[in-house]
Amino acid sequence: MPEEHYRKKTLAICVGGGPAPGINGVVRSVTIEAINSGLNVIGVYDGFEWLVKGDHSHVRELRIEDVSRIHFSGGSLLRTSRENPADKKEKLEATIKALTQLSVDYLVTIGGDDTATTAYRIDQLASGQIEVAHVPKTIDNDLPLPGNMPTFGYQTARDFGVKIVQSLMVDAQTTKRWYYVVSMGRKAGHLALGIGKAAGATLTIIGEEFRDKIISFETVCDILEASIIKRMAQGHPYGVAILAEGIITRIDQEELRNHPFVNLEKDSHGNIRLSEIDIGRITKDEVRRRFRERGINITIVNKDIGYELRCARPIPFDCEYTQDLGYAAVRYLLSGNSGAIVTVDKGHLIPIKFKDIIGEDGRIGTREVDVDSDGYQVARKYMIRLEKTDFEEVKNVARLALIGNLKIQEFEERFKYLIEDPPVKQNKE
């Protein structure tokens, strides 16, 4: 018989995008199930960084003894990168050629929406040659999974983020200061809201609350300034505000370009490098400036959290969840299928075909926070923000204005629009 009939089939694992707790759990689960099913398994180092150059030498064989206990650790055994094969035809072709030279029959990609889009393109071009399954990973929790299931890594990131914010809240009360905490979330505010709600933060601002409107940087600062004034009126001159980094994408780009501390550099996927825009610092500086001009001294400290969360040791939820996902990816491929994001809901494998969720722009859609949901409305009820009731009695408005060292009319003109949904200030003619 021909030699090819005796060749074991090979499954490759490739990790793209930023780190997330649980990557090693998927690598472990995929490796064990694939080997137990008679496959060879290779791990590709550094995402698509080398494959896009046609270089297939940065790989390693994975054995069960190599991965059996790695699910307890953060980071990625195979490392990762943001290299994007889908942005150029030559890169994509080189990637497929490299995988072919490795005799890859099955490819499991682990990553977020950009890596999923790459997996989709590989599946399109290598159909029938390389079968592809994608395991959704992102602490942003912004992939459209069924049953509102989270992406793996989100729950661990939220857990660690809550611990950080709880500590900052005690520090804020002890030292009578404010913290502006910026949380990762490029396209959606799930992580910021999840941390803020669970930790009981003073308020959380996410991009989705502005719906589809382009807002001014001034609006974000108005929300923060008004919350400080309301807290002071309650006798609490301190607090913690959580800002989703994605609010940057909702602010007028021209306004941002004119800001002295803003750089609108984009990454290889065409996304604004949000980490290069220090939204915490520029809001802190602006809000402090406003109070200082009125003779009020406020201490505000800005802090970004995100990198601290991405390589955290997975909590039990993600240890279990990634085992299910890895197993499901292998079973999906060995059942003769290809071209899907693999998800698990209520213990059942639910593959979502790429073609069913790829938009007209050729990219995976984003799951945003539903600001009309009961869950979001509950979160808002426990935030300290200006509400409609704050403006119903003149004496209440007068007190808030006095504390903020503003005239009543000035207070209303500056802040009353914040009670609208969405809070977008109308330009004066």
C-alpha positions, 0 to 999 in steps of 0.5 A: 500500500502507498506510504500515505496510508500509513502516515499519521495525520497531523494537527497543528495548534496556533495562538494569535492575539493577546494573551488570555488566562486559559490558553494553556488549558486549550493547548493541553486539552487539544493535545491530549484528545488529538493524541488519544485519537491517533494524531500527531500534534505540533505547536506553532510558536509565536502565532503566525509570525513565522508562518507568514514568512513561509518559515515552518521551523518554529514549531515543536511536537507536543506530547501528553507529558508536555502538557498534562499540568500546564492548564493551571498556569497563565501565559502561553506555552506556544507564546503568541503574536498579533501577526495578521496573515489576512491583511495580504494575499502573499502572507496568507499563501505563505502561511498555507504553504508552510502548514503544507510543508509541515503536513498539517491536516487539521489546524486549531487556532486560538484567538479573538476576532482577528485570529478568527478572521484569519482562520476563516481565510485559511479555511477558504483557501485551503478547503479540503486540504486543511480542516480548521476549527477556531477556539474563541479567546479574549478577556474582552468577551466580545465574540458573539457566542450562543447563550451569552456564554463568555469567551474563555479568559474573561471570567479569570480576568474579571476575577483578578480585576475585581481584586485590584479595584476592591483594594483601590476602593479601600485606598480611595476611602483611606486617602480621600482620593479618586482613582480612574481605572482604565480596563481593556475592552477594545470594542466592548465594555464587558470587562469594565462593566463586569469588574465595576459591577462586581467590585461595587465601583462608584461608576463605570463608563462604557462605549455602548452607553452612547449607543451609535453616537459620536461623542465629545471628549468633554462628555466623558469628563462631564460624567466624571466631574458630575459624579465627583460633585454628587459624591461630595454632596453625599459626604464621600470625597473619594471614589473609583471610576472604571473606564472601558478603553473602547470609549476612545473609539466613540470620541470624535477622532478629529478632537482626539487628533488635536489633543497634545497627548494622543497618538492615533497609531493603528496596529496590523489589523487596522485597530487604533492602538488604544494602549497608546492613548492614555484615556485615564491620564487625559481625563484626570488632567481635564477634570482636575483642571476644571476643579482647580479653576474653581478653587477645589483641590481633588486628588485623582490617580489614573491606573490601567489594568489589563496587562496584569490580567492577561496572564493570570492563573486561570480560575476553576471556571476557565480551567474547566471551560478550556478543557471542554473547548479543546476537546470539542475542537478536536471532535469537531474536526475528526467528525469531518467538519471544518470552518467554524468557531467551536463553542460549548453551551450547557455541556453541548458542542455548538459549532458556529460556521464562519460564514454565518457570522462573517460580516460584509467587511470580511470580519467577525462581528462584535458582541457589545454590552446590551445597554437595554438589558436588565443586567446593565440597568441594575449596574446603572442603579448602583452607580453614583451619577447624576439622575433625573431626580437630581434636577427635580428640586431646585434646592437639590440643584442649588446644593450640588452647584454650591459644592461644585462652586458653580451657579445654579444655571451654570450647573444645569447648562453643564450637566443636565444633558447627562440624564438623557439616553444617550448623553449627547450634548447638543451644539449651540447654534 
